[in-house]
Amino acid sequence: MQQRQTTTKSDIKEAFIQLLATKSLEDITISQLTKKAGVNRSTFYLHYLDKQDFLEQLKEETITTVRMILRKETFYPKEALEAILSYFQENSAFFAEIAKNPSFRFADNIRYFILGMIESTPRSRPVIVAAYQMPERYAITMYVSGLTGLIVDWIINGTQENPQQLTKIILDSPGMEWFKEK
């Protein structure tokens, strides 16, 4: 039963990605989604309350996976970054579509994630300020916006570099010295 449930949810997610490539989020109906996924509407409603619940569960699934990666790689920041980028690349069709769709606020979620890392690592602020040679508020904004833009661009443009290559690009960028140290 668990395998069938996982397959059904996976089919619905894949259908959603395909529909999102041609329609706005608001224009996607449950009927279109279930037809594309090859499941009955009643099957959809066994798993989700409505479209909003489906979207929330997708978001939660993503956040949970990223947190698990971070927990596993806590003492190895480079490996954690590579693992997260690998997760994005393995699910690139999904992430490319949600990154392009403003309703998902994907870039904002990346931005908040990076800001959270900075907040939890006090030694990061002086390193970032020194790298950008400007007041802290603006240095942090430049840093976070640059990393966010780089990751979103990489995803939208087909994850052309592998996660190891992008990790190196990120770690070699200004202000990343704090991230390398652990």
Backbone as a printed PyTorch tensor [residue, N CA C, xyz], in Angstrom:
tensor([[[  0.8320,  -1.2020,   0.0000],
         [  0.0000,   0.0000,   0.0000],
         [  0.8720,   1.2590,   0.0000]],

        [[  1.9300,   1.2650,   0.8410],
         [  2.8160,   2.4290,   0.9260],
         [  3.4630,   2.7220,  -0.4310]],

        [[  3.8930,   1.6690,  -1.1380],
         [  4.5230,   1.8470,  -2.4530],
         [  3.5530,   2.4760,  -3.4460]],

        [[  2.2910,   2.0060,  -3.4430],
         [  1.3000,   2.5450,  -4.3560],
         [  1.0100,   4.0130,  -4.0300]],

        [[  0.9370,   4.3300,  -2.7240],
         [  0.6910,   5.7120,  -2.2980],
         [  1.8300,   6.6160,  -2.7600]],

        [[  3.0650,   6.1490,  -2.6000],
         [  4.2340,   6.9190,  -3.0190],
         [  4.2150,   7.1240,  -4.5330]],

        [[  3.8870,   6.0840,  -5.2840],
         [  3.8210,   6.1770,  -6.7400],
         [  2.7310,   7.1550,  -7.1670]],

        [[  1.5690,   7.0820,  -6.5410],
         [  0.4650,   7.9910,  -6.8750],
         [  0.8620,   9.4340,  -6.6250]],

        [[  1.4450,   9.7050,  -5.4750],
         [  1.8720,  11.0720,  -5.1600],
         [  2.9440,  11.5340,  -6.1410]],

        [[  3.8280,  10.6440,  -6.5060],
         [  4.8740,  10.9610,  -7.4750],
         [  4.2700,  11.2680,  -8.8510]],

        [[  3.2780,  10.4820,  -9.2480],
         [  2.5960,  10.7160, -10.5260],
         [  1.8930,  12.0720, -10.5280]],

        [[  1.2620,  12.4090,  -9.4280],
         [  0.5700,  13.7040,  -9.3260],
         [  1.5820,  14.8410,  -9.3730]],

        [[  2.6890,  14.6800,  -8.6910],
         [  3.7320,  15.7130,  -8.7020],
         [  4.2870,  15.8950, -10.1170]],

        [[  4.5580,  14.7970, -10.8050],
         [  5.0870,  14.8650, -12.1780],
         [  4.0820,  15.5320, -13.1160]],

        [[  2.8250,  15.2010, -12.9630],
         [  1.7830,  15.8380, -13.7840],
         [  1.7280,  17.3340, -13.4910]],

        [[  1.8650,  17.6830, -12.2470],
         [  1.8570,  19.0940, -11.8520],
         [  3.0140,  19.8470, -12.5150]],

        [[  4.1950,  19.2610, -12.5050],
         [  5.3670,  19.8860, -13.1340],
         [  5.0960,  20.1090, -14.6220]],

        [[  4.5500,  19.1000, -15.2880],
         [  4.2550,  19.2190, -16.7180],
         [  3.2110,  20.3070, -16.9860]],

        [[  2.1840,  20.3650, -16.1750],
         [  1.1440,  21.3860, -16.3570],
         [  1.6830,  22.7840, -16.0610]],

        [[  2.5240,  22.8860, -15.0520],
         [  3.0780,  24.1810, -14.6670],
         [  3.9640,  24.7590, -15.7670]],

        [[  4.5000,  23.9010, -16.6020],
         [  5.3340,  24.3640, -17.7140],
         [  4.5080,  25.0980, -18.7810]],

        [[  3.2010,  24.8420, -18.8150],
         [  2.3680,  25.4510, -19.8520],
         [  1.2340,  26.3180, -19.3190]],

        [[  0.9760,  26.2410, -18.0140],
         [ -0.1440,  26.9860, -17.4310],
         [  0.3070,  27.7040, -16.1640]],

        [[ -0.4160,  28.7470, -15.8170],
         [ -0.1370,  29.4040, -14.5510],
         [ -0.7060,  28.5370, -13.4260]],

        [[ -0.1830,  28.7010, -12.2660],
         [ -0.6270,  27.9340, -11.1080],
         [ -2.1450,  28.0710, -10.9190]],

        [[ -2.6310,  29.2710, -11.0580],
         [ -4.0490,  29.5440, -10.8530],
         [ -4.9320,  28.8280, -11.8810]],

        [[ -4.3880,  28.5830, -13.0700],
         [ -5.1700,  27.9520, -14.1410],
         [ -5.1720,  26.4280, -14.0830]],

        [[ -4.3540,  25.8580, -13.2340],
         [ -4.3060,  24.3970, -13.1240],
         [ -5.4450,  23.9350, -12.2300]],

        [[ -6.2600,  23.0440, -12.7730],
         [ -7.3870,  22.5080, -12.0000],
         [ -7.0660,  21.0930, -11.5070]],

        [[ -7.8110,  20.6680, -10.5150],
         [ -7.6480,  19.3030, -10.0060],
         [ -7.9840,  18.3010, -11.1110]],

        [[ -8.9980,  18.6060, -11.9110],
         [ -9.3740,  17.7140, -13.0270],
         [ -8.2120,  17.5470, -14.0060]],

        [[ -7.5780,  18.6610, -14.3800],
         [ -6.4410,  18.5850, -15.3010],
         [ -5.2940,  17.7930, -14.6710]],

        [[ -5.0620,  18.0510, -13.4130],
         [ -3.9630,  17.3970, -12.7000],
         [ -4.1800,  15.8860, -12.6200]],

        [[ -5.3760,  15.4800, -12.2360],
         [ -5.6370,  14.0410, -12.0990],
         [ -5.6700,  13.3430, -13.4530]],

        [[ -6.2050,  14.0290, -14.4670],
         [ -6.2220,  13.4330, -15.8070],
         [ -4.7930,  13.2020, -16.3040]],

        [[ -3.9540,  14.2200, -16.1490],
         [ -2.5620,  14.1220, -16.5840],
         [ -1.8120,  13.0350, -15.8100]],

        [[ -2.1320,  12.9000, -14.5180],
         [ -1.4620,  11.9080, -13.6630],
         [ -2.0200,  10.5060, -13.8570]],

        [[ -3.1830,  10.4140, -14.5030],
         [ -3.7970,   9.1000, -14.7100],
         [ -4.3980,   8.5260, -13.4350]],

        [[ -4.8930,   9.4150, -12.5680],
         [ -5.5430,   8.9620, -11.3350],
         [ -6.9350,   9.5960, -11.2460]],

        [[ -7.7970,   8.9950, -10.4580],
         [ -9.1340,   9.5430, -10.2430],
         [ -9.0730,  10.7370,  -9.3040]],

        [[-10.0570,  11.6290,  -9.4490],
         [-10.1520,  12.7680,  -8.5320],
         [-10.2550,  12.2830,  -7.0830]],

        [[-10.9910,  11.2080,  -6.8730],
         [-11.1580,  10.6810,  -5.5100],
         [ -9.8130,  10.2370,  -4.9320]],

        [[ -8.9430,   9.7240,  -5.7810],
         [ -7.5980,   9.3320,  -5.3300],
         [ -6.8130,  10.5670,  -4.8980]],

        [[ -6.9150,  11.6380,  -5.6750],
         [ -6.2630,  12.8940,  -5.2980],
         [ -6.7290,  13.3160,  -3.9130]],

        [[ -8.0440,  13.2710,  -3.6940],
         [ -8.6050,  13.7350,  -2.4260],
         [ -8.3460,  12.7700,  -1.2610]],

        [[ -7.9090,  11.5670,  -1.5430],
         [ -7.4500,  10.6730,  -0.4740],
         [ -6.1370,  11.1960,   0.1320]],

        [[ -5.3520,  11.8530,  -0.7110],
         [ -4.0350,  12.3300,  -0.2940],
         [ -4.0160,  13.8040,   0.1070]],

        [[ -4.8790,  14.6030,  -0.5190],
         [ -4.8450,  16.0590,  -0.3230],
         [ -6.2580,  16.5940,  -0.1100]],

        [[ -6.3670,  17.6390,   0.6880],
         [ -7.6650,  18.2860,   0.9090],
         [ -8.1110,  19.0690,  -0.3180]],

        [[ -7.1440,  19.7600,  -0.9330],
         [ -7.4140,  20.6040,  -2.0970],
         [ -6.0730,  20.9700,  -2.7380]],

        [[ -6.1190,  21.8370,  -3.7260],
         [ -4.8850,  22.2250,  -4.4250],
         [ -3.9040,  22.9050,  -3.4700]],

        [[ -4.4130,  23.7480,  -2.5860],
         [ -3.5520,  24.4450,  -1.6280],
         [ -2.8380,  23.4560,  -0.7020]],

        [[ -3.5570,  22.4310,  -0.2490],
         [ -2.9530,  21.4060,   0.6120],
         [ -1.8700,  20.6470,  -0.1650]],

        [[ -2.1420,  20.3470,  -1.4320],
         [ -1.1480,  19.6970,  -2.2840],
         [  0.1280,  20.5350,  -2.3560]],

        [[ -0.0320,  21.8420,  -2.5950],
         [  1.1220,  22.7440,  -2.6950],
         [  1.8600,  22.8320,  -1.3710]],

        [[  1.1240,  22.8920,  -0.2780],
         [  1.7480,  22.9390,   1.0520],
         [  2.5590,  21.6710,   1.3120]],

        [[  1.9880,  20.5240,   0.9430],
         [  2.7070,  19.2620,   1.1520],
         [  3.9750,  19.2040,   0.2960]],

        [[  3.9180,  19.7290,  -0.9290],
         [  5.1240,  19.7820,  -1.7700],
         [  6.1930,  20.6480,  -1.1050]],

        [[  5.7740,  21.8020,  -0.6090],
         [  6.6980,  22.7160,   0.0500],
         [  7.2940,  22.0560,   1.2950]],

        [[  6.4600,  21.4390,   2.1150],
         [  6.9350,  20.7720,   3.3280],
         [  7.9080,  19.6380,   3.0110]],

        [[  7.5990,  18.8810,   1.9730],
         [  8.4690,  17.7790,   1.5390],
         [  9.8580,  18.3210,   1.1760]],

        [[  9.8810,  19.4310,   0.4660],
         [ 11.1410,  20.0480,   0.0550],
         [ 11.9190,  20.5550,   1.2650]],

        [[ 11.2470,  21.2660,   2.1480],
         [ 11.9050,  21.8100,   3.3460],
         [ 12.4340,  20.6820,   4.2190]],

        [[ 11.6470,  19.6310,   4.3850],
         [ 12.0750,  18.4840,   5.1970],
         [ 13.3190,  17.8330,   4.6040]],

        [[ 13.3370,  17.6710,   3.2950],
         [ 14.5020,  17.0520,   2.6480],
         [ 15.7470,  17.9120,   2.8330]],

        [[ 15.6260,  19.2200,   2.6330],
         [ 16.7840,  20.1150,   2.8080],
         [ 17.2670,  20.0720,   4.2560]],

        [[ 16.3410,  20.0720,   5.2090],
         [ 16.7370,  20.0000,   6.6300],
         [ 17.4500,  18.6860,   6.9410]],

        [[ 16.9620,  17.5860,   6.3670],
         [ 17.6130,  16.2890,   6.5880],
         [ 19.0360,  16.3080,   6.0320]],

        [[ 19.2110,  16.9030,   4.8770],
         [ 20.5510,  17.0020,   4.2800],
         [ 21.4570,  17.8110,   5.1960]],

        [[ 20.9530,  18.9310,   5.6700],
         [ 21.7570,  19.7890,   6.5460],
         [ 22.0910,  19.0870,   7.8590]],

        [[ 21.1420,  18.3870,   8.4340],
         [ 21.3830,  17.6780,   9.6860],
         [ 22.4640,  16.6090,   9.4930]],

        [[ 22.3890,  15.9150,   8.3730],
         [ 23.3460,  14.8410,   8.0740],
         [ 24.7510,  15.3980,   7.8510]],

        [[ 24.8400,  16.5740,   7.2290],
         [ 26.1370,  17.1460,   6.8540],
         [ 26.5230,  18.3500,   7.7260]],

        [[ 26.0010,  18.4080,   8.9600],
         [ 26.1910,  19.5710,   9.8270],
         [ 27.6360,  20.0210,   9.9400]],

        [[ 28.5500,  19.0910,  10.0640],
         [ 29.9420,  19.4640,  10.3140],
         [ 30.7600,  19.6010,   9.0340]],

        [[ 30.1120,  19.4550,   7.9070],
         [ 30.8020,  19.5340,   6.6340],
         [ 30.0450,  20.4740,   5.6930]],

        [[ 30.2530,  21.7720,   5.8280],
         [ 29.4660,  22.7310,   5.0310],
         [ 29.5820,  22.5330,   3.5280]],

        [[ 30.7720,  22.2130,   3.0280],
         [ 30.9360,  22.0140,   1.5850],
         [ 30.0920,  20.8370,   1.1150]],

        [[ 30.1290,  19.7440,   1.8620],
         [ 29.3500,  18.5690,   1.5020],
         [ 27.8540,  18.8460,   1.5920]],

        [[ 27.4580,  19.6410,   2.5920],
         [ 26.0420,  20.0030,   2.7310],
         [ 25.5780,  20.7990,   1.5140]],

        [[ 26.3800,  21.7710,   1.0920],
         [ 26.0340,  22.5790,  -0.0740],
         [ 25.9400,  21.6980,  -1.3170]],

        [[ 26.9040,  20.8200,  -1.5100],
         [ 26.8660,  19.9040,  -2.6590],
         [ 25.6280,  19.0100,  -2.6140]],

        [[ 25.2840,  18.5250,  -1.4280],
         [ 24.1250,  17.6380,  -1.2970],
         [ 22.8260,  18.3820,  -1.6250]],

        [[ 22.7040,  19.6230,  -1.1670],
         [ 21.5040,  20.4110,  -1.4680],
         [ 21.4290,  20.7090,  -2.9630]],

        [[ 22.5560,  21.0900,  -3.5520],
         [ 22.5730,  21.3560,  -4.9970],
         [ 22.2760,  20.0740,  -5.7850]],

        [[ 22.7470,  18.9390,  -5.2940],
         [ 22.4340,  17.6550,  -5.9450],
         [ 20.9360,  17.3840,  -5.8880]],

        [[ 20.3280,  17.6630,  -4.7430],
         [ 18.8810,  17.4940,  -4.5990],
         [ 18.1390,  18.3810,  -5.5960]],

        [[ 18.5770,  19.6410,  -5.7170],
         [ 17.9680,  20.5390,  -6.7010],
         [ 18.1420,  19.9920,  -8.1110]],

        [[ 19.3460,  19.4750,  -8.4190],
         [ 19.6010,  18.9720,  -9.7640],
         [ 18.7910,  17.7030, -10.0550]],

        [[ 18.7000,  16.8120,  -9.0890],
         [ 17.9290,  15.5810,  -9.2790],
         [ 16.4510,  15.8670,  -9.5200]],

        [[ 15.9850,  16.9860,  -9.0080],
         [ 14.5860,  17.3890,  -9.1520],
         [ 14.4910,  18.6800,  -9.9530]],

        [[ 15.3790,  18.8270, -10.9350],
         [ 15.5140,  20.1020, -11.6400],
         [ 14.2560,  20.5160, -12.4020]],

        [[ 13.5120,  19.5740, -12.9540],
         [ 12.2860,  19.9410, -13.6710],
         [ 11.3070,  20.6160, -12.7120]],

        [[ 11.1560,  20.0370, -11.5380],
         [ 10.2670,  20.6000, -10.5220],
         [ 10.7510,  21.9720, -10.0770]],

        [[ 12.0260,  22.0650,  -9.6950],
         [ 12.5450,  23.3340,  -9.1790],
         [ 12.5980,  24.4180, -10.2530]],

        [[ 12.8710,  24.0460, -11.4920],
         [ 12.8880,  25.0450, -12.5660],
         [ 11.5040,  25.6600, -12.7390]],

        [[ 10.4890,  24.8350, -12.6910],
         [  9.1270,  25.3600, -12.8610],
         [  8.7060,  26.2270, -11.6760]],

        [[  9.0050,  25.7980, -10.4630],
         [  8.5950,  26.6300,  -9.3300],
         [  9.4580,  27.8900,  -9.2210]],

        [[ 10.7050,  27.8130,  -9.6830],
         [ 11.5650,  29.0070,  -9.6570],
         [ 11.0630,  30.0610, -10.6370]],

        [[ 10.4700,  29.6230, -11.7450],
         [  9.9540,  30.5470, -12.7580],
         [  8.6000,  31.1380, -12.3630]],

        [[  7.9080,  30.4740, -11.4530],
         [  6.5500,  30.8820, -11.1040],
         [  6.5590,  31.7470,  -9.8420]],

        [[  6.2100,  33.0300,  -9.9670],
         [  6.2630,  33.9430,  -8.8200],
         [  5.3890,  33.5180,  -7.6400]],

        [[  4.3410,  32.7500,  -7.8890],
         [  3.4540,  32.3240,  -6.8080],
         [  4.1830,  31.5120,  -5.7420]],

        [[  5.2390,  30.8360,  -6.1300],
         [  5.9540,  29.9720,  -5.1960],
         [  6.9880,  30.7110,  -4.3470]],

        [[  7.3550,  31.9070,  -4.8000],
         [  8.3330,  32.7090,  -4.0520],
         [  9.6150,  31.9000,  -3.7580]],

        [[ 10.0520,  31.1580,  -4.7680],
         [ 11.2180,  30.2800,  -4.6060],
         [ 12.4660,  31.0730,  -4.2390]],

        [[ 12.7200,  32.1620,  -4.9500],
         [ 13.9030,  32.9750,  -4.6540],
         [ 13.8390,  33.5190,  -3.2290]],

        [[ 12.6570,  33.9200,  -2.7930],
         [ 12.5160,  34.4030,  -1.4150],
         [ 12.8520,  33.3080,  -0.4130]],

        [[ 12.4160,  32.0790,  -0.6920],
         [ 12.7200,  30.9680,   0.2140],
         [ 14.2140,  30.6890,   0.2620]],

        [[ 14.8940,  30.7710,  -0.8740],
         [ 16.3540,  30.6010,  -0.8940],
         [ 16.9980,  31.7320,  -0.0840]],

        [[ 16.5320,  32.9460,  -0.3180],
         [ 17.0630,  34.1290,   0.3870],
         [ 16.9210,  33.9600,   1.9050]],

        [[ 15.7390,  33.5520,   2.3730],
         [ 15.5170,  33.3690,   3.8130],
         [ 16.3910,  32.2530,   4.3690]],

        [[ 16.5870,  31.2330,   3.5810],
         [ 17.4440,  30.1270,   3.9940],
         [ 18.8850,  30.6180,   4.1990]],

        [[ 19.4040,  31.3840,   3.2440],
         [ 20.7670,  31.9120,   3.3460],
         [ 20.8760,  32.8830,   4.5210]],

        [[ 19.8860,  33.7470,   4.6740],
         [ 19.8880,  34.6770,   5.8130],
         [ 19.8850,  33.9170,   7.1340]],

        [[ 19.1390,  32.8330,   7.1970],
         [ 19.1150,  31.9970,   8.3990],
         [ 20.4840,  31.4100,   8.7140]],

        [[ 21.1920,  30.9890,   7.6750],
         [ 22.5440,  30.4590,   7.8770],
         [ 23.4700,  31.5470,   8.4200]],

        [[ 23.3360,  32.7600,   7.8840],
         [ 24.1650,  33.8820,   8.3500],
         [ 23.8370,  34.2050,   9.8010]],

        [[ 22.5500,  34.2520,  10.1200],
         [ 22.1230,  34.5540,  11.4950],
         [ 22.6480,  33.5250,  12.4830]],

        [[ 22.6940,  32.2740,  12.0790],
         [ 23.1400,  31.2150,  12.9920],
         [ 24.6610,  31.0750,  13.0350]],

        [[ 25.3700,  31.8800,  12.2490],
         [ 26.8340,  31.8300,  12.2170],
         [ 27.3810,  33.2460,  12.3980]],

        [[ 27.5200,  33.6920,  13.6530],
         [ 27.9400,  35.0810,  13.9090],
         [ 29.2540,  35.4890,  13.2270]],

        [[ 30.1600,  34.5540,  13.0400],
         [ 31.4530,  34.9070,  12.4180],
         [ 31.3040,  35.2690,  10.9330]],

        [[ 30.1430,  34.9970,  10.3570],
         [ 29.9450,  35.2600,   8.9350],
         [ 29.8560,  36.7550,   8.6200]],

        [[ 29.2200,  37.5140,   9.4730],
         [ 28.9750,  38.9350,   9.1890],
         [ 30.2560,  39.7340,   8.9370]],

        [[ 31.2450,  39.6850,   9.8360],
         [ 32.4530,  40.4780,   9.5770],
         [ 33.1900,  40.0560,   8.2970]],

        [[ 33.1500,  38.7760,   7.9870],
         [ 33.8130,  38.2760,   6.7750],
         [ 33.1090,  38.8350,   5.5310]],

        [[ 31.7900,  38.8250,   5.5400],
         [ 31.0140,  39.3410,   4.4060],
         [ 31.2360,  40.8430,   4.2560]],

        [[ 31.2030,  41.5710,   5.3670],
         [ 31.4150,  43.0270,   5.3320],
         [ 32.7980,  43.3410,   4.7720]],

        [[ 33.8120,  42.6060,   5.2120],
         [ 35.1770,  42.8300,   4.7250],
         [ 35.2810,  42.5450,   3.2250]],

        [[ 34.5770,  41.5280,   2.7610],
         [ 34.6390,  41.1610,   1.3430],
         [ 33.9900,  42.2260,   0.4540]],

        [[ 32.9370,  42.8590,   0.9370],
         [ 32.2070,  43.8170,   0.1130],
         [ 32.5600,  45.2740,   0.4030]],

        [[ 33.2890,  45.5290,   1.4790],
         [ 33.7550,  46.8820,   1.7990],
         [ 32.6230,  47.9140,   1.7770]],

        [[ 31.5430,  47.6170,   2.4930],
         [ 30.4210,  48.5550,   2.5930],
         [ 29.7200,  48.3020,   3.9200]],

        [[ 28.8090,  49.1770,   4.3110],
         [ 28.0940,  48.9580,   5.5700],
         [ 27.4350,  47.5760,   5.6160]],

        [[ 27.3670,  47.0220,   6.8150],
         [ 26.9180,  45.6450,   7.0050],
         [ 25.5850,  45.3390,   6.3140]],

        [[ 24.6130,  46.1770,   6.4900],
         [ 23.2910,  45.9310,   5.9110],
         [ 23.3760,  45.7310,   4.3990]],

        [[ 24.1390,  46.5820,   3.7390],
         [ 24.2510,  46.4930,   2.2870],
         [ 25.1350,  45.3240,   1.8550]],

        [[ 26.1670,  45.0570,   2.6320],
         [ 27.0420,  43.9240,   2.3130],
         [ 26.2640,  42.6080,   2.3910]],

        [[ 25.4740,  42.4590,   3.4410],
         [ 24.6690,  41.2420,   3.5890],
         [ 23.6600,  41.1350,   2.4450]],

        [[ 23.0350,  42.2520,   2.1030],
         [ 22.0630,  42.2510,   0.9970],
         [ 22.7300,  41.8530,  -0.3170]],

        [[ 23.8970,  42.4240,  -0.5960],
         [ 24.6230,  42.0710,  -1.8360],
         [ 24.9760,  40.5810,  -1.8460]],

        [[ 25.4810,  40.1150,  -0.7420],
         [ 25.9130,  38.7290,  -0.6060],
         [ 24.7290,  37.7690,  -0.8190]],

        [[ 23.6690,  37.9860,  -0.0630],
         [ 22.5060,  37.0990,  -0.1250],
         [ 21.8490,  37.1630,  -1.5060]],

        [[ 21.7050,  38.3630,  -2.0540],
         [ 21.0860,  38.5110,  -3.3740],
         [ 21.9240,  37.8320,  -4.4540]],

        [[ 23.2330,  37.9680,  -4.3490],
         [ 24.1180,  37.3290,  -5.3250],
         [ 24.0200,  35.8180,  -5.2950]],

        [[ 24.0800,  35.2370,  -4.0960],
         [ 23.9770,  33.7800,  -3.9780],
         [ 22.6030,  33.2830,  -4.4210]],

        [[ 21.5690,  33.9990,  -4.0170],
         [ 20.2070,  33.6180,  -4.4130],
         [ 20.0820,  33.6420,  -5.9310]],

        [[ 20.5220,  34.7310,  -6.5400],
         [ 20.4450,  34.8550,  -7.9950],
         [ 21.2260,  33.7710,  -8.7070]],

        [[ 22.3990,  33.4580,  -8.1960],
         [ 23.2350,  32.4270,  -8.8100],
         [ 22.5440,  31.0660,  -8.7720]],

        [[ 21.9960,  30.6980,  -7.6260],
         [ 21.3460,  29.3930,  -7.4840],
         [ 20.0850,  29.3200,  -8.3460]],

        [[ 19.2670,  30.3650,  -8.3130],
         [ 18.0370,  30.3850,  -9.1100],
         [ 18.3730,  30.3360, -10.6030]],

        [[ 19.3620,  31.1230, -11.0330],
         [ 19.7810,  31.1180, -12.4380],
         [ 20.2580,  29.7310, -12.8600]],

        [[ 21.0370,  29.0860, -12.0140],
         [ 21.5470,  27.7420, -12.2970],
         [ 20.3880,  26.7730, -12.5050]],

        [[ 19.3810,  26.8630, -11.6570],
         [ 18.2390,  25.9550, -11.7520],
         [ 17.4210,  26.2510, -13.0090]],

        [[ 17.0900,  27.5230, -13.2220],
         [ 16.2530,  27.8980, -14.3710],
         [ 16.9350,  27.5600, -15.6980]],

        [[ 18.2500,  27.6470, -15.7330],
         [ 18.9800,  27.3890, -16.9810],
         [ 19.4690,  25.9540, -17.1110]],

        [[ 18.8370,  25.0470, -16.3880],
         [ 19.0700,  23.6290, -16.6280],
         [ 20.2130,  22.9950, -15.8640]],

        [[ 20.6400,  23.5670, -14.7650],
         [ 21.7060,  23.0030, -13.9270],
         [ 22.8700,  22.4750, -14.7680]],

        [[ 23.3960,  23.3460, -15.6310],
         [ 24.4240,  22.9200, -16.5810],
         [ 25.7160,  22.4680, -15.9000]],

        [[ 26.1180,  23.1780, -14.8720],
         [ 27.2840,  22.7190, -14.1170],
         [ 26.8110,  21.6470, -13.1330]],

        [[ 27.6910,  20.7090, -12.8260],
         [ 27.2990,  19.7220, -11.8290],
         [ 27.3940,  20.3570, -10.4320]],

        [[ 26.7950,  19.7320,  -9.4220],
         [ 26.8040,  20.3330,  -8.0830],
         [ 28.2040,  20.6250,  -7.5350]],

        [[ 29.1750,  19.7870,  -7.8600],
         [ 30.5440,  20.0240,  -7.3920],
         [ 31.1220,  21.2910,  -8.0270]],

        [[ 30.8690,  21.4870,  -9.3140],
         [ 31.3640,  22.6870,  -9.9970],
         [ 30.7020,  23.9470,  -9.4310]],

        [[ 29.3940,  23.8920,  -9.2170],
         [ 28.7130,  25.0680,  -8.6750],
         [ 29.1440,  25.3360,  -7.2390]],

        [[ 29.3650,  24.2900,  -6.4710],
         [ 29.8560,  24.4650,  -5.1010],
         [ 31.1890,  25.1940,  -5.1260]],

        [[ 32.0740,  24.8090,  -6.0240],
         [ 33.3730,  25.4810,  -6.1330],
         [ 33.1990,  26.9520,  -6.5180]],

        [[ 32.3200,  27.2250,  -7.4760],
         [ 32.0550,  28.6140,  -7.8800],
         [ 31.5690,  29.4200,  -6.6660]],

        [[ 30.6370,  28.8390,  -5.9280],
         [ 30.0940,  29.5350,  -4.7560],
         [ 31.1670,  29.7350,  -3.6900]],

        [[ 31.9030,  28.6890,  -3.3780],
         [ 32.9100,  28.7850,  -2.3140],
         [ 34.0650,  29.7060,  -2.6790]],

        [[ 34.3170,  29.8990,  -3.9690],
         [ 35.3800,  30.8090,  -4.4130],
         [ 34.9040,  32.2540,  -4.5280]],

        [[ 33.6210,  32.4970,  -4.2770],
         [ 33.0980,  33.8590,  -4.4120],
         [ 33.3890,  34.6840,  -3.1550]],

        [[ 33.3510,  36.0220,  -3.2830],
         [ 33.6720,  36.9000,  -2.1530],
         [ 32.7600,  36.6550,  -0.9530]],

        [[ 33.3540,  36.6370,   0.2250],
         [ 32.6000,  36.5250,   1.4600],
         [ 32.3000,  35.1150,   1.9090]],

        [[ 32.7830,  34.1100,   1.1890],
         [ 32.4670,  32.7190,   1.5430],
         [ 33.4690,  32.0770,   2.5020]],

        [[ 34.4740,  32.8100,   2.9120],
         [ 35.4810,  32.2350,   3.7970],
         [ 34.8570,  31.6660,   5.0730]],

        [[ 33.8620,  32.3470,   5.6170],
         [ 33.2070,  31.8900,   6.8500],
         [ 32.5470,  30.5260,   6.6590]],

        [[ 32.0770,  30.2660,   5.4520],
         [ 31.3570,  29.0370,   5.1740],
         [ 32.3120,  27.8470,   5.0790]],

        [[ 33.5130,  28.0990,   4.6080],
         [ 34.4990,  27.0300,   4.4480],
         [ 35.0230,  26.5520,   5.8030]],

        [[ 35.0620,  27.4640,   6.7690],
         [ 35.6020,  27.1260,   8.0850],
         [ 34.5460,  26.4030,   8.8950]],

        [[ 34.9510,  25.3780,   9.5640],
         [ 34.0360,  24.7010,  10.4780],
         [ 34.8320,  24.0070,  11.5340]]])
